[in-house]
Amino acid sequence: MAYSVLRLRKVSALGISRVLQVDKGSLWRFHLETESREFLRLGFLTRDYRNSSGSPKFDFTGTGTTTKFDFTDLTCPHTWYPIARKKKRKVILHVGPTNSGKTYNALKQLERSSSGVYCGPLRLLAWEVAKRLNKANVPCDLITGQEKELVGGATHKAVTVEMADVTTVYDCAIVDEIQMVGCKQRGFAFTRALLGLAADELHLCGDPAVVPLVEDILKVTGDDVQVLTYERLSPLVPLKVPVQSVSDIKTGDCLVTFSRKDIYAHKKKIEKAGKHLCSVVYGSLPPETRTAQATRFNDETNDFDVLVASDAIGMGLNLNISRIIFSTLQKFDGAETRDLTVSEIKQIAGRAGRFRSKFPVGEVTCLHKEDLPLLHSSLMSPSPLIERAGLFPTFDLLSRYSQAHPRLGLYRILEHFVENAKLSSNYFISNVEDMMKVAALVDELPLGLETKYLFVVSPVDINDEISGHGFAQFASTFAKSGVVRLKEIFEADKVKVPKTPIELKELESLHKVLDLYVWLGLRLEDSFPDREVAASQKSICNILIEQFLEGNGLSSPACVSKHMRKRRRF
């Protein structure tokens, strides 16, 4: 599975130099030195490992006859976590549809426990749980890739699943959205939490489709497994007719679409009609902005009473939605345009009719009549069983393999682990395509394996041009001098409220660069000393993005709000 980074990246030398040049129309400017440009050129443009003779063959059992240890044997991943294996854990699966109370019940047990950890798929969920526990007088730390907020005397933690500590013993642990073990990109982090959390009680919350797989995986651990099934707490009604025009949009509606372009087109069309203002939620918005948009939509005292969103609403946000309206039941997943899966449709549709909200009965429909049969059949069908969980070798295994093959870079090591890994039928190797792109870059730098690995697992969006350039600056400057100052990346006085969706996208990309700096600063404090400045600049980006979202529309919000207030007086 040798990758051609040239093919995957699709960036020309002209494209790179254009971004790196001083551009008066840009919100900021990068300051990459000659070495960094060469780093990008080598990494993105010339790192093609394919050749007519195929990939070289390596001895995966170590150093010839001196050892028989097979580094690529990943058939027993439960043995990687000896602390958890010393326990006979009580594992409780809380499974059911959205809005069924499964996570609520697990969290009640966490509150009662003397120590515990909540592991969620999103920073938003970790924030929410930390806030809830602290409000309930259960001191709780918040630890995500970008935040570490410690509370005095805390014996509880709310973390993103990648930050789960498998070396600490807990009374109670929760893994939320456990069905994500089947995610191609992030599944291995959920598998690690499933196998590695050393807790007396391990609560797993998610879709019933994951139950047979979890039960099978845990047969070899000796854990006691119990399944609790939940029913939805409020009705969800699939409508028999589509929403045929903007005039049919009403307060509490959420229109779901799957591209930024379509989100803003629908927002503009709805607001042009003069009856509603729209909040927006989609994946590339910073988490803070998504939360602010959701809060504004939920607030009955303002006029932003319709939501236009992507499938980012599927988890992590508490939304008072009356009706989900699918603009389409197809999405581009990065490789192809395909129909939404049964699980995706049910996850999104289930956001309507939140229990004990203003809209206790949820409705779901489409914009187009021809989509209704797929919608109805999906809502009536069980989610397909999740057959395998994601897996990825630990750094210890990669390091030991590197010691046996010291001439190989991290790219080669990852490549050959992926190609030659031996797995049981319950597992698959997670998709590490983006990691390998980053590995191809850092292999060009004089860095140790552990530092390279740190950069590879960092939250860089390597497919985003601006984010990629920020990463290139960080890595090359770190390799050259050991200290990366934020002022070397952008000029803060150039950042302003975006005026177009293109400028908004650039600002979102800048937020990713700052987010990456904060992430690295938490791990390499002396080398990335401006973490607090980066966090402050992130907050400024959030404010500027919010200002764009509030003012984006054919009619200004102030004008529309004035009209609506006048109309309501009659």
C-alpha positions as CSV (number, residue, x, y, z in Angstrom):
1,M,0.0,0.0,0.0
2,A,2.7,2.5,-1.0
3,Y,1.2,5.9,-1.3
4,S,2.0,8.6,-3.8
5,V,2.0,11.8,-1.9
6,L,2.1,13.7,-5.2
7,R,-1.1,12.1,-6.2
8,L,-2.9,12.5,-2.9
9,R,-1.9,16.1,-2.2
10,K,-2.5,17.6,-5.6
11,V,-0.5,20.8,-4.8
12,S,1.7,22.4,-7.4
13,A,4.9,24.4,-6.7
14,L,3.1,27.5,-8.0
15,G,0.2,26.9,-5.7
16,I,2.5,26.7,-2.7
17,S,4.6,29.8,-3.6
18,R,1.4,31.7,-4.2
19,V,0.2,31.1,-0.6
20,L,3.7,31.9,0.8
21,Q,4.0,35.2,-1.0
22,V,2.9,38.5,0.6
23,D,-0.7,39.0,-0.5
24,K,-2.3,42.3,0.4
25,G,-5.8,40.6,0.0
26,S,-5.0,37.8,2.5
27,L,-6.0,37.8,6.2
28,W,-2.4,36.9,7.1
29,R,0.8,35.9,5.6
30,F,3.1,32.9,6.2
31,H,6.8,33.4,6.7
32,L,8.4,30.2,5.5
33,E,12.2,30.2,5.2
34,T,14.0,28.6,2.2
35,E,14.5,25.4,4.2
36,S,10.7,25.1,4.9
37,R,9.9,25.6,1.3
38,E,12.3,22.8,0.4
39,F,10.7,20.7,3.1
40,L,7.3,21.1,1.6
41,R,8.6,20.5,-1.9
42,L,10.3,17.3,-0.9
43,G,7.4,16.1,1.2
44,F,4.5,17.0,-1.1
45,L,6.0,16.8,-4.6
46,T,8.8,14.2,-4.7
47,R,7.9,11.6,-2.1
48,D,6.6,8.9,-4.4
49,Y,7.6,5.4,-3.2
50,R,6.1,3.4,-6.0
51,N,8.4,1.9,-8.6
52,S,8.2,-0.8,-11.1
53,S,10.0,-3.3,-8.9
54,G,7.6,-2.9,-6.1
55,S,8.3,-2.2,-2.4
56,P,11.4,-3.7,-0.8
57,K,10.9,-6.7,1.4
58,F,11.8,-6.5,5.1
59,D,12.2,-9.0,7.9
60,F,9.3,-8.3,10.1
61,T,10.5,-10.8,12.8
62,G,13.2,-8.5,13.9
63,T,16.9,-9.0,13.1
64,G,17.1,-12.2,11.2
65,T,17.8,-15.3,13.3
66,T,18.6,-13.3,16.5
67,T,15.0,-13.0,17.5
68,K,11.7,-14.5,16.6
69,F,9.5,-11.7,17.9
70,D,6.9,-10.8,15.3
71,F,6.4,-7.0,15.6
72,T,3.4,-7.1,13.2
73,D,1.4,-9.7,15.1
74,L,-1.5,-7.7,16.3
75,T,-3.8,-10.6,17.0
76,C,-4.0,-10.1,20.8
77,P,-4.3,-6.4,21.4
78,H,-5.9,-7.0,24.8
79,T,-2.5,-8.0,26.1
80,W,-1.2,-4.4,25.4
81,Y,-3.0,-3.2,28.6
82,P,-1.7,-5.2,31.6
83,I,-3.2,-2.9,34.2
84,A,-6.8,-3.4,32.8
85,R,-6.1,-7.2,32.5
86,K,-5.5,-7.4,36.3
87,K,-9.1,-6.4,36.8
88,K,-12.3,-8.4,36.2
89,R,-14.2,-5.4,35.0
90,K,-18.0,-5.1,35.1
91,V,-18.8,-3.8,31.6
92,I,-22.3,-2.4,31.1
93,L,-23.5,-1.6,27.6
94,H,-26.1,1.1,27.4
95,V,-27.6,0.9,23.9
96,G,-30.5,2.5,22.2
97,P,-31.5,5.2,19.7
98,T,-30.7,8.9,20.1
99,N,-32.6,10.7,22.9
100,S,-33.2,7.5,24.9
101,G,-31.3,8.4,28.1
102,K,-28.5,5.9,27.8
103,T,-25.7,8.4,28.4
104,Y,-27.7,10.1,31.1
105,N,-28.0,6.9,33.1
106,A,-24.3,6.1,32.7
107,L,-23.4,9.7,33.9
108,K,-25.5,9.3,37.0
109,Q,-23.4,6.3,38.0
110,L,-20.2,8.3,37.2
111,E,-21.4,11.0,39.6
112,R,-21.9,8.5,42.4
113,S,-18.5,7.0,41.9
114,S,-15.4,7.8,44.0
115,S,-13.3,8.2,40.9
116,G,-14.0,8.1,37.3
117,V,-13.4,9.2,33.7
118,Y,-15.8,10.1,30.8
119,C,-14.3,9.6,27.4
120,G,-16.2,11.3,24.5
121,P,-15.7,11.5,20.8
122,L,-15.8,15.4,20.8
123,R,-14.4,18.2,22.8
124,L,-17.9,19.6,23.0
125,L,-19.1,16.5,24.9
126,A,-16.1,16.5,27.2
127,W,-16.8,20.2,28.0
128,E,-20.5,19.4,28.7
129,V,-19.7,16.6,31.1
130,A,-17.0,18.5,33.0
131,K,-19.5,21.4,33.4
132,R,-22.2,19.0,34.6
133,L,-20.1,17.2,37.1
134,N,-18.6,20.4,38.6
135,K,-22.1,21.9,38.9
136,A,-23.2,18.7,40.8
137,N,-20.3,19.3,43.2
138,V,-18.2,16.5,41.8
139,P,-14.8,18.1,41.1
140,C,-13.9,17.2,37.5
141,D,-10.8,17.9,35.4
142,L,-11.3,18.7,31.7
143,I,-8.5,17.2,29.5
144,T,-8.7,17.3,25.7
145,G,-6.0,17.6,23.1
146,Q,-6.1,21.4,23.3
147,E,-7.3,22.0,26.9
148,K,-6.2,21.0,30.4
149,E,-8.4,22.6,33.1
150,L,-7.5,21.0,36.5
151,V,-9.9,21.4,39.5
152,G,-8.5,21.2,43.0
153,G,-9.2,17.8,44.6
154,A,-10.7,16.3,41.5
155,T,-10.9,12.5,41.2
156,H,-12.9,12.6,38.0
157,K,-11.9,13.6,34.5
158,A,-13.8,14.4,31.3
159,V,-11.6,13.7,28.3
160,T,-11.7,13.2,24.6
161,V,-11.2,9.5,23.8
162,E,-7.7,9.9,22.4
163,M,-6.7,11.4,25.8
164,A,-7.9,8.4,27.8
165,D,-5.4,7.4,30.4
166,V,-5.0,3.6,30.4
167,T,-2.4,3.7,33.3
168,T,-4.7,5.0,36.0
169,V,-7.2,2.9,38.0
170,Y,-10.8,4.2,38.2
171,D,-13.9,3.2,40.0
172,C,-16.0,4.0,37.0
173,A,-15.3,4.8,33.3
174,I,-17.6,5.8,30.4
175,V,-16.9,5.5,26.7
176,D,-19.6,7.4,24.8
177,E,-20.6,6.6,21.2
178,I,-18.8,3.2,21.4
179,Q,-20.1,2.3,18.0
180,M,-17.2,4.5,16.7
181,V,-14.9,1.6,17.2
182,G,-15.9,0.9,13.6
183,C,-14.7,4.3,12.3
184,K,-12.1,4.0,9.7
185,Q,-10.0,6.9,11.0
186,R,-10.6,7.1,14.7
187,G,-11.8,3.6,15.6
188,F,-8.5,2.6,17.1
189,A,-8.8,5.2,19.9
190,F,-12.2,3.7,20.9
191,T,-10.7,0.2,20.8
192,R,-7.9,1.3,23.0
193,A,-10.4,2.7,25.5
194,L,-12.5,-0.4,25.4
195,L,-9.6,-2.7,26.1
196,G,-7.3,-0.4,28.1
197,L,-9.4,1.5,30.7
198,A,-8.7,0.0,34.1
199,A,-12.0,0.6,35.8
200,D,-14.1,-1.5,38.1
201,E,-17.1,-0.5,36.1
202,L,-16.9,0.3,32.4
203,H,-20.0,1.9,30.9
204,L,-20.2,1.8,27.1
205,C,-22.9,4.0,25.5
206,G,-24.0,3.7,21.8
207,D,-25.8,2.0,19.1
208,P,-27.2,-1.6,19.5
209,A,-25.3,-2.5,16.3
210,V,-22.0,-2.7,18.3
211,V,-23.2,-5.2,21.0
212,P,-22.2,-8.6,19.3
213,L,-18.7,-7.2,18.4
214,V,-18.0,-5.9,21.9
215,E,-19.2,-9.1,23.5
216,D,-16.9,-11.1,21.2
217,I,-13.9,-8.9,21.8
218,L,-14.3,-9.1,25.6
219,K,-14.6,-12.9,25.7
220,V,-10.8,-13.1,26.0
221,T,-10.5,-10.4,28.7
222,G,-12.6,-12.2,31.4
223,D,-14.8,-9.2,31.9
224,D,-18.4,-9.5,33.0
225,V,-20.6,-8.0,30.3
226,Q,-24.2,-6.8,30.8
227,V,-26.5,-5.2,28.1
228,L,-29.1,-2.6,29.0
229,T,-31.4,-1.6,26.2
230,Y,-33.2,1.8,26.0
231,E,-36.2,3.0,24.1
232,R,-36.5,6.6,22.7
233,L,-38.0,8.9,25.3
234,S,-40.0,11.1,22.9
235,P,-41.8,10.2,19.6
236,L,-40.1,10.7,16.2
237,V,-42.6,11.0,13.4
238,P,-41.5,10.5,9.8
239,L,-43.7,12.7,7.6
240,K,-45.3,11.5,4.4
241,V,-45.0,14.8,2.5
242,P,-41.8,16.8,1.7
243,V,-41.1,20.5,2.5
244,Q,-41.7,21.9,-0.9
245,S,-40.8,25.6,-0.5
246,V,-39.1,28.1,1.7
247,S,-42.5,29.3,2.8
248,D,-43.0,25.9,4.5
249,I,-40.0,26.5,6.8
250,K,-41.0,27.2,10.4
251,T,-39.5,28.0,13.8
252,G,-37.5,25.0,15.2
253,D,-36.7,23.5,11.8
254,C,-33.2,22.2,11.0
255,L,-32.4,21.9,7.3
256,V,-29.6,19.3,6.8
257,T,-27.2,19.5,3.9
258,F,-23.7,18.3,3.3
259,S,-21.5,21.1,1.9
260,R,-20.5,24.5,3.0
261,K,-21.7,26.0,-0.3
262,D,-25.2,24.5,0.1
263,I,-25.4,25.5,3.8
264,Y,-24.8,29.2,2.9
265,A,-27.1,29.0,-0.2
266,H,-30.0,27.6,1.9
267,K,-29.3,30.1,4.7
268,K,-29.4,33.0,2.3
269,K,-32.6,31.7,0.6
270,I,-34.4,31.3,3.9
271,E,-33.4,34.7,5.2
272,K,-34.3,36.4,1.9
273,A,-37.9,35.3,2.5
274,G,-37.9,37.6,5.6
275,K,-39.5,35.3,8.1
276,H,-36.5,33.6,9.8
277,L,-32.9,34.0,10.6
278,C,-30.6,31.0,10.5
279,S,-27.8,29.7,12.7
280,V,-25.4,27.3,11.0
281,V,-23.4,24.3,12.2
282,Y,-20.9,22.3,10.2
283,G,-17.8,20.3,10.8
284,S,-15.0,22.8,9.9
285,L,-16.5,25.5,12.2
286,P,-14.4,25.7,15.4
287,P,-16.0,23.8,18.3
288,E,-16.5,27.1,20.2
289,T,-18.4,28.6,17.3
290,R,-20.5,25.5,16.9
291,T,-21.5,25.8,20.5
292,A,-22.3,29.5,20.2
293,Q,-24.4,28.8,17.1
294,A,-26.3,26.1,18.9
295,T,-26.9,28.3,21.9
296,R,-28.2,31.1,19.8
297,F,-30.6,28.7,18.0
298,N,-31.8,27.3,21.3
299,D,-32.4,30.8,22.8
300,E,-36.0,31.7,22.4
301,T,-35.3,35.4,23.1
302,N,-33.6,36.1,19.7
303,D,-34.7,35.7,16.1
304,F,-32.3,33.0,15.0
305,D,-35.0,30.3,15.0
306,V,-33.9,28.0,12.1
307,L,-30.8,25.9,11.9
308,V,-29.0,25.0,8.7
309,A,-26.5,22.3,9.4
310,S,-24.4,19.4,8.2
311,D,-24.2,15.9,9.9
312,A,-22.1,17.7,12.5
313,I,-25.3,17.9,14.5
314,G,-25.3,14.1,14.8
315,M,-23.6,14.1,18.2
316,G,-22.2,16.6,20.8
317,L,-24.8,19.3,20.7
318,N,-28.0,19.7,22.6
319,L,-30.5,21.2,20.1
320,N,-34.1,22.1,20.5
321,I,-35.2,20.9,17.0
322,S,-38.8,20.4,16.0
323,R,-38.3,19.0,12.6
324,I,-35.3,17.6,10.7
325,I,-35.5,18.3,6.9
326,F,-33.0,16.5,4.7
327,S,-32.1,18.5,1.6
328,T,-30.6,15.4,0.2
329,L,-29.8,11.8,1.3
330,Q,-26.5,11.8,-0.4
331,K,-23.1,13.1,0.7
332,F,-19.5,13.2,-0.6
333,D,-17.4,11.3,1.9
334,G,-14.0,12.3,0.5
335,A,-13.9,9.6,-2.0
336,E,-17.3,9.4,-3.7
337,T,-20.8,10.6,-3.5
338,R,-23.0,8.0,-1.9
339,D,-26.3,7.5,-0.2
340,L,-26.4,8.1,3.6
341,T,-26.2,4.9,5.6
342,V,-29.1,3.7,7.8
343,S,-27.0,4.6,10.8
344,E,-26.3,8.1,9.5
345,I,-29.9,8.8,8.7
346,K,-31.1,7.6,12.1
347,Q,-28.4,9.5,14.0
348,I,-29.3,12.8,12.3
349,A,-33.1,12.3,12.3
350,G,-33.0,11.4,16.0
351,R,-31.9,15.0,16.9
352,A,-35.5,16.2,16.4
353,G,-37.8,16.2,19.4
354,R,-35.4,16.4,22.3
355,F,-36.9,15.1,25.6
356,R,-38.3,17.8,27.9
357,S,-37.6,20.5,25.3
358,K,-40.0,23.0,23.7
359,F,-40.6,20.3,20.9
360,P,-41.1,17.0,22.7
361,V,-42.4,15.4,19.5
362,G,-39.8,15.2,16.7
363,E,-40.6,15.2,13.0
364,V,-38.4,14.3,10.0
365,T,-38.9,14.7,6.3
366,C,-37.1,15.7,3.1
367,L,-37.0,18.5,0.5
368,H,-37.6,16.1,-2.3
369,K,-40.4,13.6,-2.6
370,E,-38.2,10.9,-4.2
371,D,-36.1,10.8,-1.0
372,L,-38.9,9.9,1.3
373,P,-38.9,6.1,0.7
374,L,-35.2,5.8,1.7
375,L,-35.8,8.0,4.7
376,H,-38.8,5.9,5.9
377,S,-37.2,2.5,5.3
378,S,-34.0,3.6,7.1
379,L,-35.9,4.7,10.1
380,M,-37.7,1.4,10.3
381,S,-34.5,-0.7,9.9
382,P,-32.0,-1.7,12.5
383,S,-28.5,-0.3,12.0
384,P,-26.2,-2.9,10.2
385,L,-24.0,-4.8,12.7
386,I,-20.6,-3.4,13.3
387,E,-18.3,-6.3,12.4
388,R,-14.8,-5.1,13.2
389,A,-13.0,-2.5,15.4
390,G,-10.2,-0.3,14.4
391,L,-6.7,-1.0,15.6
392,F,-3.3,0.6,15.3
393,P,0.0,-0.5,16.7
394,T,1.3,1.2,19.9
395,F,4.3,3.5,19.8
396,D,6.2,0.9,21.7
397,L,5.7,-1.6,18.9
398,L,6.7,1.0,16.3
399,S,9.7,1.9,18.3
400,R,10.9,-1.7,18.7
401,Y,10.5,-2.2,15.0
402,S,12.5,0.9,14.3
403,Q,15.3,-0.4,16.5
404,A,15.4,-3.6,14.4
405,H,15.4,-1.5,11.2
406,P,17.2,1.7,12.1
407,R,17.5,2.9,8.5
408,L,13.8,3.1,7.9
409,G,11.9,6.3,8.3
410,L,8.5,6.5,10.0
411,Y,6.7,6.5,6.7
412,R,8.2,3.1,5.8
413,I,7.5,1.7,9.2
414,L,3.8,2.7,9.1
415,E,3.5,1.5,5.5
416,H,4.8,-2.0,6.3
417,F,2.9,-2.3,9.5
418,V,-0.3,-1.6,7.5
419,E,0.6,-4.0,4.7
420,N,1.8,-6.9,6.9
421,A,-0.1,-6.6,10.1
422,K,-1.6,-9.9,11.3
423,L,-5.1,-9.4,12.7
424,S,-7.9,-11.4,14.2
425,S,-11.3,-11.3,12.5
426,N,-12.6,-8.7,15.0
427,Y,-10.2,-6.0,13.9
428,F,-9.0,-3.9,11.0
429,I,-6.1,-1.5,10.6
430,S,-7.3,2.0,10.8
431,N,-7.0,4.3,7.8
432,V,-3.7,6.1,8.3
433,E,-3.5,7.8,4.9
434,D,-3.2,11.3,6.4
435,M,-0.8,10.1,9.0
436,M,1.4,8.7,6.3
437,K,1.3,12.0,4.4
438,V,2.6,13.7,7.6
439,A,5.2,11.0,8.1
440,A,6.5,11.6,4.6
441,L,7.1,15.2,5.5
442,V,8.7,14.8,8.9
443,D,11.0,12.0,7.6
444,E,12.8,14.8,5.7
445,L,13.8,16.5,9.0
446,P,16.5,15.6,11.5
447,L,14.1,14.5,14.3
448,G,13.9,11.4,16.5
449,L,11.2,8.8,16.1
450,E,9.3,9.9,19.1
451,T,9.1,13.5,18.0
452,K,8.1,12.4,14.5
453,Y,5.4,10.2,15.9
454,L,4.1,13.2,18.0
455,F,3.8,15.3,14.8
456,V,2.2,12.5,13.0
457,V,-0.6,12.0,15.6
458,S,-1.1,15.8,16.0
459,P,-4.5,17.3,14.8
460,V,-3.1,18.7,11.6
461,D,-5.6,18.9,8.7
462,I,-2.9,18.0,6.1
463,N,-5.4,18.2,3.3
464,D,-6.1,21.9,4.1
465,E,-3.5,24.0,2.3
466,I,-3.2,26.7,5.0
467,S,-3.2,24.2,7.9
468,G,-0.6,22.2,6.0
469,H,1.7,25.2,5.6
470,G,1.3,26.1,9.3
471,F,2.3,22.5,10.2
472,A,5.3,22.7,7.8
473,Q,6.5,25.9,9.6
474,F,6.1,24.4,13.0
475,A,8.0,21.2,12.1
476,S,10.8,22.7,10.2
477,T,11.4,25.5,12.7
478,F,11.3,23.1,15.6
479,A,13.9,20.8,13.8
480,K,16.1,23.9,13.0
481,S,16.1,25.8,16.3
482,G,14.0,23.9,18.8
483,V,11.7,26.9,19.6
484,V,8.7,28.0,17.5
485,R,7.3,31.5,18.2
486,L,3.8,32.3,17.1
487,K,4.8,35.6,15.5
488,E,6.7,33.6,12.9
489,I,3.4,32.2,11.6
490,F,1.1,35.1,11.0
491,E,0.5,38.8,11.6
492,A,-2.3,39.2,14.0
493,D,-3.2,42.8,12.9
494,K,-4.1,41.4,9.5
495,V,-6.9,39.2,10.8
496,K,-10.3,40.8,10.3
497,V,-14.0,39.9,9.9
498,P,-14.3,37.9,6.7
499,K,-16.4,39.3,4.0
500,T,-16.9,36.3,1.8
501,P,-17.2,32.5,2.3
502,I,-13.7,32.1,0.9
503,E,-12.3,34.4,3.5
504,L,-14.4,32.6,6.1
505,K,-12.8,29.3,5.1
506,E,-9.3,30.9,5.3
507,L,-10.2,32.1,8.8
508,E,-11.3,28.6,9.8
509,S,-8.0,27.3,8.5
510,L,-6.1,29.8,10.6
511,H,-8.0,28.6,13.6
512,K,-6.8,25.1,12.8
513,V,-3.2,26.4,12.7
514,L,-3.6,28.0,16.1
515,D,-5.3,24.9,17.5
516,L,-2.3,22.8,16.3
517,Y,0.1,25.2,18.1
518,V,-1.9,24.9,21.3
519,W,-1.9,21.1,21.0
520,L,1.9,21.0,20.5
521,G,2.4,23.6,23.3
522,L,0.7,21.3,25.8
523,R,3.2,18.6,24.9
524,L,6.4,20.6,24.1
525,E,6.0,23.5,26.4
526,D,9.5,24.9,26.1
527,S,9.5,24.6,22.3
528,F,6.1,26.1,21.8
529,P,6.1,28.8,24.5
530,D,3.3,31.0,23.1
531,R,0.4,28.6,23.9
532,E,-1.6,31.2,25.8
533,V,-1.2,33.8,23.0
534,A,-2.4,31.2,20.5
535,A,-5.4,30.4,22.7
536,S,-6.2,34.1,22.8
537,Q,-5.9,34.4,19.0
538,K,-8.2,31.4,18.7
539,S,-10.8,33.3,20.7
540,I,-10.5,36.3,18.4
541,C,-11.0,34.1,15.4
542,N,-14.1,32.7,17.0
543,I,-15.5,36.2,17.5
544,L,-14.7,37.2,13.9
545,I,-16.3,34.0,12.6
546,E,-19.4,34.7,14.7
547,Q,-19.6,38.2,13.3
548,F,-19.6,36.9,9.8
549,L,-22.3,34.3,10.6
550,E,-24.5,36.9,12.2
551,G,-24.2,39.3,9.2
552,N,-24.2,36.8,6.3
553,G,-27.5,37.1,4.4
554,L,-29.2,39.1,1.7
555,S,-30.9,41.1,4.4
556,S,-29.0,42.2,7.4
557,P,-30.0,40.6,10.7
558,A,-30.8,44.0,12.2
559,C,-33.2,44.8,9.4
560,V,-34.9,41.4,9.5
561,S,-35.2,41.4,13.3
562,K,-36.8,44.8,13.2
563,H,-39.3,43.6,10.6
564,M,-40.1,40.5,12.7
565,R,-40.5,42.4,15.9
566,K,-42.9,44.7,14.1
567,R,-44.9,41.8,12.7
568,R,-45.2,40.1,16.1
569,R,-46.9,43.1,17.7
570,F,-50.0,42.5,15.6
